Structures are given as C-alpha cells and as structure tokens.
Amino acid sequence: MSDLFADIEDRGLEYVGASRIEGPLVVVDRVRDVGYDETVEIIDPAGIPRMGRVLDISESHAVVQVLEGTTGLATRTLRARFLGESFRLPVSRQMLGRVFDGLGRPADGGPPALSADRRDVNGMPINPFARRYPREFIQTGLSAIDGMNALVRGQKLPVFSGNGLPHDRVSAQIIRQARLLDEEVEFSIVFAAMGIKHDVAEFFIRNFRESGALSRAVMFFSLADAPSVERLLTPRVALTLAEHLAFDCGQHVLILLTDMTNYCESLREVGTARGEIPGRKGYPGYLYSDLASLYERAGRIENSPGSITQMAILTMPADDISHPVPDLTGYITEGQIVLDRDLFQRGIYPPIAGLPSLSRLMKDGVGKGFTREDHPILASQLFACYAYVKRVRGLADVIGEEELSPLDKQYLKFGEAFEGTFLNQGEYENRSIETTLEMGWDALSVLPKEELHRVSDELLRKHYRSEPGRQAQDQTRLAAQQL
C-alpha cells in the first residue's frame, strides 16, 4: 500500500466492479454508509492504489472522482474501498524546504512528511467575526507594487496575466524578494502550481534553490501531465499547510497559487463529466462559491500572531478581464495586479499596468508608522498624473505630438520617466521602499510644481527636486548599482 494510505486504519467494505467509468469518474453501485467527499482507495488491475473521493451519492450508487486518472481501469476488475474520512494531509514545519506533488507526496526524493497532525484539506473559510483587519506592509522589491499597489499582511491580491506574459518571472521575483520590514518576524512561502509544464516547474525549483528562498518555502506541483482532477486538491493541500504554519506555528505566510485558470478548467471538466448544467462559458454555476472557499481561507485571526497573505496568479484567455475567472476573482479579493501586453512589447519589466491595477487595502498598510508619511500622497499623485498621460497620448494619436501644448509635452516626458525608470526594473533588482519612493518623486519632479495638486506645500519643499537635483540623484543611484 502506498504511503498516502499507510496511516489510515482499515475500515469499511471493499467493492468489486463498477457500473461505468466516464472520464475521471467511476460509478460504484450498491454502496452503503458512504459520505460525501469521503476518501476512496481504488485498486487497479496491477494492485496499485489510486486515490479518489466521493463526488456524489444516492441510495443506490456513489460517484467517485479518481484523482490519479482512470487510465487502465476496467469496470469488472476495479476494486474500491471507502475509508470513512475525507482526504487529510500530515502537516509539519519540517515540510519547509521541500518539494511535493499536487497531493502532498514527496517529489524531491525525500521521505514522506511524518506528523501525527493530519488535517482535512477542505478546511473552512475564516469566520468574519474572528478576522483581524489586514495591516502592515509587505515589501516585494517591485516598485510598481510597493509604490502604487502595496501588498498588506493578510490581504488577497491576485495577479491577472495573459498567455505569453512573464507572470512566472514576476511571481518568482516576488517569492525571492518578499519580506516584512520587521526582520524578527518569521516569514514563510507556500507555493502551489497547477497544470504547469515541466520546464516551468524546473525554473521555479532552480530559482528558489539558487536564491536560497527554498529554505523558507514549501512547493506543491500538479504538473500538466498529471490527471487534471488532481488540480482540484492542490490549492487546498497548500492552504492546509499554510494554515498550520500561520495559526499553529505563529508564522506569517505568503501563499502563491498559479495558475487558477487551470484549476477552473479542471472544475469545468469535472462538471461536464457529471452532466451539470453549465453556466457562463461552460463553467459550473458554483464557480464563485468554489473560488471563495479557497480565497477566503487567507487572512488574520484574532488572538493569533500569524497571518496568511495570498497572491493568486491567473491567465486571462484572450486578455479578457471580463472572463468569468478574473471577473469572479475580482469580486472576492481586495484588488488586482494586472500585467499589460503593450508595456511588455515595449520591453518594460515588470509590465504592471498602472491604472487597472489596484490594492484596496493599501491605505491601511502604508504611511506613517508603516512605510513613510508621504507614501499615500505620492501614490495618489502618480496615479492622477499617469491617467492624464494616457489622455494626452490618445490626443497625440489624433492631432500629432507636435500640435500638443508645452504642458502636455511635459506630461509625455513624465510618462516616459515613469514607465522607463519607476515601473521598469531588473528581474533581480530588489528595491527597498525608500528607493521606490524616491524614484517616484524623481518622476513627479519632471512636472511643474503647480501640476501636483494632491501634494501639500510641505511635502513639495521636502521632496520635489529641480533638474540639477534629479541629475545628482540619478548619478548617485547609478553609482550604487555599479557597486
């Protein structure tokens, strides 16, 4: 028997044969004392166990979802044993620094996780009454996030991307660089990938090992060649361990889930196999509540020192932000980071769109006592000026840049400085929040003081720079980078 079932006490009857096999589903007849979501051990003709779970039950039969695929199974020889409990994951701090498959089994050649503490992976969303409001700033080292869409401890902030955009590189950089400003606090990473290719998995593992981030991280991979229904458990397995680290061990945990679109595709596949009535674009009608059951497991709890901060990465088919997956995700989470194809094609990395991106909880984690007192005002002024740049560029496309007013031309220069120096940075460039804020003031100083309507006179006197001052700042920063 495999390690997955080694610590489960033998119980129940073994049923031989199935009435039918449809895709990832097996229908077992004449069952008794079987519950919804109960774990099932399916024995194939070679005697190798596969894991499944009860997806639907009636008086006469049970529909079992085989998480490791039904290839090679036959209706006459199949054997099924119902184990009397839902799927549970042994959780332990010793899992940090390890790599597992999508079901929590070792994928790095090491031993299975040994722990007497076995948790139901389905978990429960945090009770709203027990929640603490998310606060405190998490530094990612990316100016586009830290400066204008700051991540706050306990927040749910997804990344909306598209096919071909560098969301893998951005997420790897966030994991390498993310830290709390209070260095004495334990900070761990839980990374779960669903439906990714082998070369992408190797990229993440190599990247984490070379940077040393793997020592404080645990990785779960459900690869593209694994049965698609395995992806339905992978984020739940990762969240179960994150809850243990946060609420039992008192750590602050950042969990990254990629790609949630692959997860939703698997959900649609299973719904189709079950004959469910489809909703928008064929996705099941319960897609919203299913996503909420994952996203709402992040946050902070009263009387617990730990927290779970969640970043879910999803690819938008045809860059359509109104697609059901990003659309419903946006209703549940507290903002979004949007990757822009136009910025990417112009060679700007990370190509984080300035205007569609939003962190709704940023105001509660930045400013005096968290980052710096000028941070909220600076971000607001950058948004306002960049929005005007977009309008000026649209006007220039119609009448030509040479017909613009001198002020509009200055705004175009601000847009170039903002995108070329503030948004654009190296893949291995880790900027402190102080550096990010200073670069934001450098960009604003391209404009006349009179245009900075959201900034007080006191902040202008302290941070606004003349042309010679900006040049001196640029030379100092360049010298520091060369060192």
TABELLIN-V116472 format. One record per pair of residues at least 4 apart in sequence whose ideal C-beta (glycine too) atoms are under 8 Angstrom apart, sorted by the first residue. I is the first residue (numbers start at 1). J is the second residue. D is the distance in whole Angstrom. If there is no record, write none. Layout:
BEGIN
I	J	D
I	J	D
END
This chain:
BEGIN
1	5	5
1	6	6
1	49	6
2	6	7
2	48	8
2	49	5
3	105	7
3	112	5
4	49	7
4	51	6
4	103	7
4	105	6
5	41	6
5	49	6
5	51	8
5	83	7
7	90	8
7	118	7
8	39	8
8	83	5
8	85	7
11	83	6
11	84	5
12	33	7
12	81	6
12	82	5
12	83	7
12	84	6
13	32	8
13	81	7
13	82	8
14	79	6
14	80	7
14	81	5
15	28	5
15	30	8
15	31	6
15	79	7
15	80	5
15	81	7
15	82	8
16	77	8
16	78	7
16	79	5
17	75	6
17	76	6
17	77	8
17	78	6
18	26	5
18	27	6
18	28	5
18	29	8
18	73	8
18	75	5
18	78	5
18	80	7
19	27	5
19	28	7
19	29	5
19	61	7
19	75	7
20	26	8
20	27	5
20	75	6
21	25	7
21	26	5
21	27	8
21	70	5
21	73	6
21	75	6
21	78	8
22	27	8
22	273	6
23	70	7
23	269	7
23	273	4
24	65	6
24	66	6
24	67	8
24	69	7
24	70	6
24	227	6
24	228	7
24	229	4
24	269	8
24	270	7
24	273	6
25	55	7
25	63	6
25	64	7
25	65	6
25	66	7
25	70	8
25	270	8
25	273	5
25	274	7
26	42	7
26	52	7
26	63	8
26	64	5
26	66	6
26	70	6
26	73	7
26	78	7
26	80	7
27	61	5
27	62	7
27	63	6
27	64	8
28	61	6
28	62	5
28	64	6
28	80	5
29	60	6
29	61	5
30	60	7
30	61	7
31	57	8
31	61	7
31	62	5
31	82	7
33	82	8
34	38	6
34	54	6
34	57	6
34	62	5
34	82	5
35	54	7
35	57	7
35	84	8
36	54	6
36	55	8
36	56	8
36	57	6
37	53	6
37	54	6
37	55	8
37	86	5
37	122	7
38	53	7
38	54	5
38	82	6
38	83	7
38	84	7
38	85	7
38	86	6
39	51	7
39	52	7
39	53	6
39	82	8
39	83	5
39	85	6
39	86	6
39	87	5
39	88	8
40	51	7
40	52	4
40	53	6
40	54	6
40	64	5
40	80	6
40	81	7
40	82	5
40	83	7
41	49	5
41	50	8
41	51	7
41	52	8
41	80	7
41	81	5
41	83	6
42	49	7
42	50	5
42	51	7
42	52	5
42	64	7
42	66	6
42	73	7
42	78	7
42	79	7
42	80	6
43	47	6
43	48	7
43	49	6
43	50	8
43	78	7
43	79	4
43	80	8
43	81	7
44	48	5
44	49	8
44	50	6
44	72	6
44	73	6
44	78	7
45	72	7
45	73	8
45	74	7
45	77	5
46	72	8
50	66	6
50	67	7
50	68	4
50	69	8
51	66	8
51	67	5
51	68	6
51	87	7
51	103	7
52	64	4
52	65	6
52	66	4
52	67	6
52	68	8
52	80	8
53	64	7
53	65	5
53	67	7
53	86	7
53	87	6
54	62	5
54	63	7
54	64	6
54	65	8
54	82	7
55	63	5
55	64	7
55	65	4
55	270	7
55	274	7
56	62	7
56	63	4
56	274	7
57	61	8
57	62	5
57	63	7
58	62	8
62	82	8
63	274	7
64	80	7
65	229	6
65	232	8
65	270	7
66	70	5
66	73	7
66	227	7
66	229	7
67	103	7
67	227	6
67	229	5
67	230	5
67	232	8
67	233	6
68	227	6
68	230	7
69	227	4
69	229	8
73	78	5
74	78	6
85	120	8
86	120	5
86	121	7
86	122	6
87	103	8
87	120	7
87	121	5
87	122	8
87	233	7
88	118	4
88	119	6
88	120	6
88	121	7
89	104	5
89	113	8
89	118	7
89	119	6
89	121	5
89	237	5
89	240	5
89	241	7
90	104	8
90	112	8
90	113	5
90	114	7
90	115	4
90	116	8
90	117	7
90	118	5
91	95	7
91	113	8
91	115	6
91	117	5
91	118	7
91	119	5
91	240	6
91	241	5
91	244	4
91	248	8
92	113	6
92	114	7
92	115	4
92	117	7
92	244	8
93	245	7
93	249	6
94	98	8
94	113	7
94	114	8
94	115	8
95	100	8
95	113	5
95	218	5
95	241	6
96	188	6
96	215	7
96	216	6
96	217	7
96	218	5
96	245	8
97	214	6
97	215	5
97	216	8
97	217	7
97	218	7
98	106	7
98	108	6
98	110	6
98	113	8
98	218	6
98	219	7
99	106	8
99	107	5
99	108	4
99	205	6
99	218	8
99	219	5
99	221	7
100	104	5
100	105	6
100	106	6
100	107	5
100	108	8
100	113	8
100	218	7
100	219	7
100	220	5
100	221	7
100	237	8
101	105	5
101	106	8
101	107	5
101	220	7
101	221	6
101	222	7
101	226	7
101	230	8
102	192	8
102	194	7
102	220	6
102	221	6
102	222	3
102	223	8
102	226	6
102	230	5
102	231	7
102	233	7
102	234	4
102	237	7
103	222	8
103	230	6
103	233	6
103	234	8
103	237	6
104	113	7
104	220	7
104	237	5
104	241	8
105	112	7
106	110	5
106	111	7
106	112	6
106	113	8
107	221	6
117	244	7
119	123	7
119	240	5
119	243	8
119	244	7
120	240	8
121	233	6
121	236	4
121	237	5
121	239	8
121	240	5
122	236	6
123	236	7
123	239	6
123	240	6
123	243	6
123	297	6
124	297	8
125	292	7
125	293	6
125	296	4
125	297	6
126	130	6
126	131	6
126	296	6
126	297	7
126	298	8
126	299	5
126	301	6
127	131	7
130	301	5
130	302	5
131	299	5
131	300	7
131	301	7
131	302	7
132	154	7
132	299	8
132	300	4
132	301	6
132	302	5
133	154	8
133	300	8
133	364	7
134	152	5
134	153	6
134	154	3
134	155	5
134	299	7
134	300	6
134	307	8
134	309	8
134	334	8
134	361	5
134	364	7
134	365	7
135	152	6
135	153	6
135	154	7
135	364	5
135	365	6
135	370	8
136	152	7
136	153	4
136	180	7
136	181	8
136	365	6
136	370	6
137	146	8
137	150	6
137	151	8
137	152	7
137	153	8
137	181	6
137	365	5
137	366	6
137	370	5
137	371	5
137	433	7
138	150	8
138	151	5
138	152	7
138	153	6
138	178	6
138	179	8
138	180	6
138	254	7
138	309	6
138	365	8
139	146	6
139	177	8
139	178	7
139	179	6
139	180	7
139	181	6
139	432	7
139	433	6
140	145	5
140	146	6
140	151	6
140	173	8
140	174	5
140	177	6
140	178	5
141	146	7
141	173	7
141	174	8
141	177	3
141	178	7
141	429	8
141	430	4
141	431	5
141	432	8
142	146	6
142	170	8
142	173	7
142	174	7
142	177	8
142	350	6
142	352	7
142	425	7
142	431	7
143	147	5
143	422	6
143	423	7
143	425	6
143	431	6
143	435	8
143	436	4
143	439	6
143	440	8
144	148	6
144	149	7
144	350	6
144	352	4
144	354	7
144	357	7
144	422	8
144	423	5
145	149	5
145	150	7
145	151	6
145	174	8
145	337	6
145	352	7
145	359	8
146	150	6
146	151	8
146	431	7
146	433	5
146	436	5
147	375	8
147	378	7
147	379	6
147	382	7
147	422	7
147	433	8
147	436	4
147	437	7
147	439	8
147	440	5
148	354	7
148	357	7
148	379	5
148	382	6
148	383	7
149	157	8
149	335	7
149	337	6
149	352	8
149	357	5
149	358	6
149	359	4
149	362	6
150	359	6
150	362	4
150	365	6
150	366	5
150	371	8
150	375	8
150	379	8
151	155	6
151	157	6
151	178	8
151	309	7
151	311	8
151	359	7
151	365	8
152	309	8
152	359	7
152	361	5
152	362	7
152	364	6
152	365	3
153	180	7
153	252	6
153	300	7
153	307	5
153	309	6
153	365	7
154	298	7
154	299	5
154	300	4
154	307	5
154	308	7
154	309	6
155	298	8
155	309	6
155	310	8
155	334	5
155	335	8
155	359	7
155	361	5
155	365	8
156	295	5
156	298	5
156	299	8
156	309	8
156	310	5
156	312	7
156	332	7
156	333	4
156	334	6
157	309	8
157	310	7
157	311	6
157	333	7
157	334	6
157	335	6
157	336	7
157	337	6
157	359	6
158	260	8
158	311	7
158	312	4
158	313	7
158	314	6
158	326	8
158	329	5
158	330	8
158	333	5
158	336	5
158	337	7
159	167	6
159	170	7
159	171	7
159	311	6
159	312	7
159	313	5
159	314	7
159	336	7
159	337	5
159	338	8
159	339	7
160	314	6
160	316	6
160	321	6
160	326	5
160	329	8
160	336	5
160	337	7
160	338	5
160	339	7
160	356	8
161	165	5
161	167	4
161	313	6
161	314	7
161	315	5
161	316	7
161	339	5
162	315	6
162	316	5
162	318	8
162	319	4
162	339	7
162	341	6
163	315	6
163	317	8
164	341	8
165	315	8
165	339	5
165	341	7
165	344	6
165	351	7
166	170	6
166	339	8
166	344	7
166	349	7
166	350	7
166	351	7
167	171	6
167	258	7
167	259	8
167	313	5
167	315	7
167	339	6
168	172	6
168	200	6
168	203	7
168	204	7
168	258	8
169	173	6
169	349	8
169	350	8
169	427	6
170	174	6
170	339	7
170	350	5
170	352	8
171	175	7
171	256	6
171	258	6
171	311	7
171	313	6
172	176	6
172	203	7
172	204	6
172	207	5
172	208	8
173	177	6
173	350	7
173	427	6
173	428	8
174	178	5
174	256	7
174	311	7
175	189	5
175	191	7
175	208	7
175	213	6
175	217	7
175	254	8
175	256	6
176	207	7
176	208	8
176	211	5
176	213	5
176	428	8
176	430	8
177	430	5
178	187	8
178	189	7
178	254	6
179	183	7
179	187	6
180	185	5
180	187	5
180	252	6
181	370	8
181	371	8
181	433	8
185	252	6
186	249	8
186	250	7
186	251	4
186	252	7
187	216	7
187	251	7
187	252	5
187	253	8
187	254	7
188	216	5
188	217	7
188	218	8
188	245	5
188	251	5
188	252	7
188	253	5
188	254	8
189	213	7
189	216	6
189	217	4
189	218	8
189	253	7
189	254	5
189	255	8
189	256	7
190	217	7
190	218	6
190	220	8
190	238	5
190	239	8
190	241	6
190	242	5
190	245	7
190	253	6
190	254	7
190	255	4
190	256	8
191	204	7
191	208	8
191	217	6
191	218	7
191	219	5
191	220	7
191	238	8
191	255	8
191	256	5
192	219	8
192	220	4
192	222	8
192	234	5
192	235	5
192	237	7
192	238	4
192	255	7
192	256	7
192	257	5
192	258	7
193	200	8
193	201	7
193	204	7
193	219	8
193	220	7
193	221	5
193	222	7
193	223	8
193	234	8
193	258	5
193	259	8
194	222	5
194	231	4
194	234	5
194	235	7
194	257	8
194	258	7
194	259	6
194	260	8
194	262	5
194	263	5
194	266	8
195	222	7
195	223	8
195	224	5
195	228	7
195	231	6
195	259	6
195	262	3
195	263	8
195	265	7
195	266	8
196	200	4
196	201	6
196	221	7
196	223	6
196	224	6
196	258	7
196	259	7
196	262	8
197	201	7
197	223	7
197	224	5
198	202	6
198	223	6
198	224	8
198	225	8
199	203	6
200	204	7
201	205	6
201	221	5
201	223	6
202	206	6
203	207	6
204	208	6
204	219	7
205	209	6
205	214	8
205	219	7
206	210	6
207	211	6
207	213	8
208	213	5
208	214	4
208	217	6
208	219	7
209	214	5
213	217	5
214	219	8
218	241	6
220	234	6
220	237	6
220	238	5
222	226	5
222	230	5
222	231	5
222	234	4
226	230	5
226	231	8
228	265	7
228	266	4
228	269	6
229	266	6
229	269	7
229	270	6
230	234	7
231	262	6
231	263	5
231	266	4
232	236	8
232	263	7
232	266	6
232	267	7
232	270	7
233	237	6
234	238	7
234	263	8
235	239	6
235	257	5
235	260	8
235	263	6
235	294	5
236	240	6
236	294	7
237	241	7
238	242	6
238	255	6
238	257	7
239	243	6
239	255	7
239	294	7
239	297	5
239	298	8
239	308	8
240	244	7
241	245	6
242	246	6
242	253	5
242	255	5
242	297	8
242	298	8
242	308	5
243	247	6
243	248	8
243	297	7
243	308	7
244	248	5
244	249	7
245	249	5
245	251	5
245	253	5
245	306	7
246	250	8
246	251	6
246	252	7
246	253	5
246	304	7
246	306	4
246	307	6
246	308	5
247	301	6
247	304	5
247	306	5
248	306	8
249	306	7
250	304	7
250	305	4
250	306	5
251	306	5
252	306	6
252	307	5
252	309	7
253	306	7
253	307	7
253	308	5
253	309	7
254	309	5
254	310	8
254	311	7
255	298	7
255	308	6
255	309	7
255	310	5
255	311	7
256	310	8
256	311	5
256	312	8
256	313	7
257	263	8
257	294	7
257	310	7
257	311	8
257	312	4
257	313	7
258	312	8
258	313	4
258	314	8
259	263	7
259	313	6
259	314	6
259	315	6
260	264	6
260	291	8
260	312	5
260	313	7
260	314	4
260	325	7
260	329	7
261	265	6
261	314	5
261	315	5
261	316	8
261	317	7
261	325	5
262	266	7
263	267	7
264	268	6
264	283	6
264	287	7
264	291	8
264	324	8
264	325	5
265	269	6
266	270	6
267	271	6
267	283	7
267	284	6
267	287	7
267	290	6
268	272	6
268	278	8
268	282	6
268	283	5
268	284	7
269	273	7
270	274	6
271	276	4
271	278	7
271	283	7
271	284	4
272	276	7
272	278	7
272	282	7
276	284	5
276	285	8
277	285	7
278	282	5
278	283	7
278	284	7
278	285	8
279	283	5
279	284	6
279	285	4
279	287	7
279	324	8
280	324	5
281	323	7
281	324	6
283	287	5
283	324	5
283	325	8
284	290	8
286	290	5
287	291	6
287	324	6
287	325	8
287	328	6
288	292	6
288	328	5
288	331	7
288	332	8
289	293	6
290	294	7
291	295	6
291	328	6
291	329	6
291	332	6
292	296	5
292	332	5
293	297	7
294	312	8
295	310	7
295	312	7
295	329	7
295	332	5
295	333	6
296	332	7
297	308	7
298	308	4
298	309	7
298	310	4
299	307	7
299	308	6
300	304	7
300	306	8
300	307	4
300	308	8
301	306	8
310	333	8
312	329	7
312	333	7
314	325	6
314	326	6
314	329	6
316	320	5
316	321	6
316	323	5
316	325	7
316	326	5
317	323	6
318	323	8
319	341	6
320	326	8
321	326	5
321	327	7
321	338	7
321	356	7
322	326	8
322	327	6
323	327	6
324	328	6
325	329	6
326	330	6
326	336	7
327	331	7
328	332	7
329	333	6
329	336	8
330	336	6
334	359	7
334	360	4
334	361	5
335	357	8
335	358	4
335	359	4
335	360	5
335	361	7
335	362	8
336	356	8
336	357	7
336	358	6
337	352	6
337	357	5
337	359	8
338	352	7
338	353	4
338	356	4
338	357	5
339	343	8
339	344	7
339	350	7
339	351	5
339	352	6
339	353	7
340	344	7
340	351	5
340	352	7
340	353	4
340	356	8
341	345	6
341	351	7
342	346	7
342	351	8
343	348	4
343	351	4
343	352	8
343	353	7
343	419	7
343	423	7
344	348	7
344	349	8
344	351	4
346	419	8
348	419	6
348	420	8
348	423	6
348	424	5
349	424	6
349	425	7
349	426	8
349	427	6
350	423	8
350	425	7
352	357	6
352	423	6
353	357	5
354	382	8
354	383	7
354	386	5
354	418	8
354	423	7
355	383	7
355	386	7
355	387	6
355	390	7
361	365	6
362	366	6
362	376	8
362	379	7
363	367	8
363	376	6
365	370	6
365	371	8
366	370	5
366	371	5
366	375	4
366	376	6
366	379	8
367	371	7
367	372	7
367	373	6
367	375	6
367	376	5
368	372	7
368	373	4
370	375	8
371	375	5
371	433	5
371	437	8
372	433	7
372	434	7
372	437	6
374	378	5
374	437	7
374	459	5
374	462	8
374	463	6
375	379	6
375	433	8
375	437	6
376	380	6
377	381	6
377	454	6
377	455	6
377	456	7
377	459	6
378	382	6
378	437	6
378	440	5
378	441	7
378	444	7
378	455	8
378	463	8
379	383	6
379	440	8
380	384	6
380	454	5
381	385	6
381	444	6
381	452	6
381	453	8
381	454	5
381	455	6
382	386	6
382	418	7
382	422	8
382	440	6
382	443	7
382	444	7
383	387	6
384	388	7
384	453	8
384	454	6
385	389	7
385	411	7
385	414	6
385	418	8
385	444	7
385	447	7
385	451	7
385	452	8
386	390	7
386	415	7
386	418	6
387	391	7
388	392	6
388	411	6
389	393	6
389	411	5
389	412	7
389	414	6
389	415	4
389	418	7
390	394	7
391	395	7
392	396	6
392	404	7
392	408	5
392	411	5
392	412	6
392	415	8
393	397	7
393	412	7
393	415	7
394	398	7
395	399	6
395	404	7
395	408	7
396	400	7
396	401	5
396	404	6
396	408	8
396	412	7
399	403	4
399	404	8
400	404	8
401	409	7
401	412	7
404	408	4
404	409	5
404	412	7
405	409	7
406	410	7
407	411	7
407	448	8
407	451	8
408	412	7
409	413	7
410	414	7
410	446	7
410	447	6
410	448	7
411	415	6
411	447	7
412	416	7
413	417	6
413	446	5
414	418	6
414	443	6
414	444	7
414	446	4
414	447	5
415	419	6
416	420	5
417	421	6
417	422	7
417	442	7
417	443	5
417	446	5
418	422	5
418	423	7
418	443	5
419	423	5
419	424	6
420	424	5
421	439	6
421	442	7
421	443	7
422	436	8
422	439	5
422	440	6
422	442	8
422	443	5
425	429	5
425	431	6
431	435	4
431	436	5
431	439	8
432	436	7
433	437	6
434	438	6
435	439	6
435	477	8
436	440	7
437	441	7
438	442	6
438	473	7
439	443	7
439	477	8
440	444	7
441	445	6
441	463	4
441	464	7
441	465	7
442	446	8
442	465	7
442	470	5
442	473	6
442	474	7
444	452	6
444	455	8
444	464	7
445	464	6
445	465	4
445	466	7
445	469	7
445	470	6
446	470	8
447	451	5
447	452	7
449	460	6
449	464	6
452	460	7
452	464	7
455	459	5
455	460	5
455	464	8
456	460	7
457	461	6
458	462	6
459	463	6
459	464	8
460	464	4
465	469	4
465	470	5
465	473	7
466	470	7
467	471	7
468	472	6
469	473	6
470	474	6
471	475	6
472	476	6
473	477	6
474	478	6
475	479	6
476	480	7
477	481	6
478	482	7
479	483	7
END
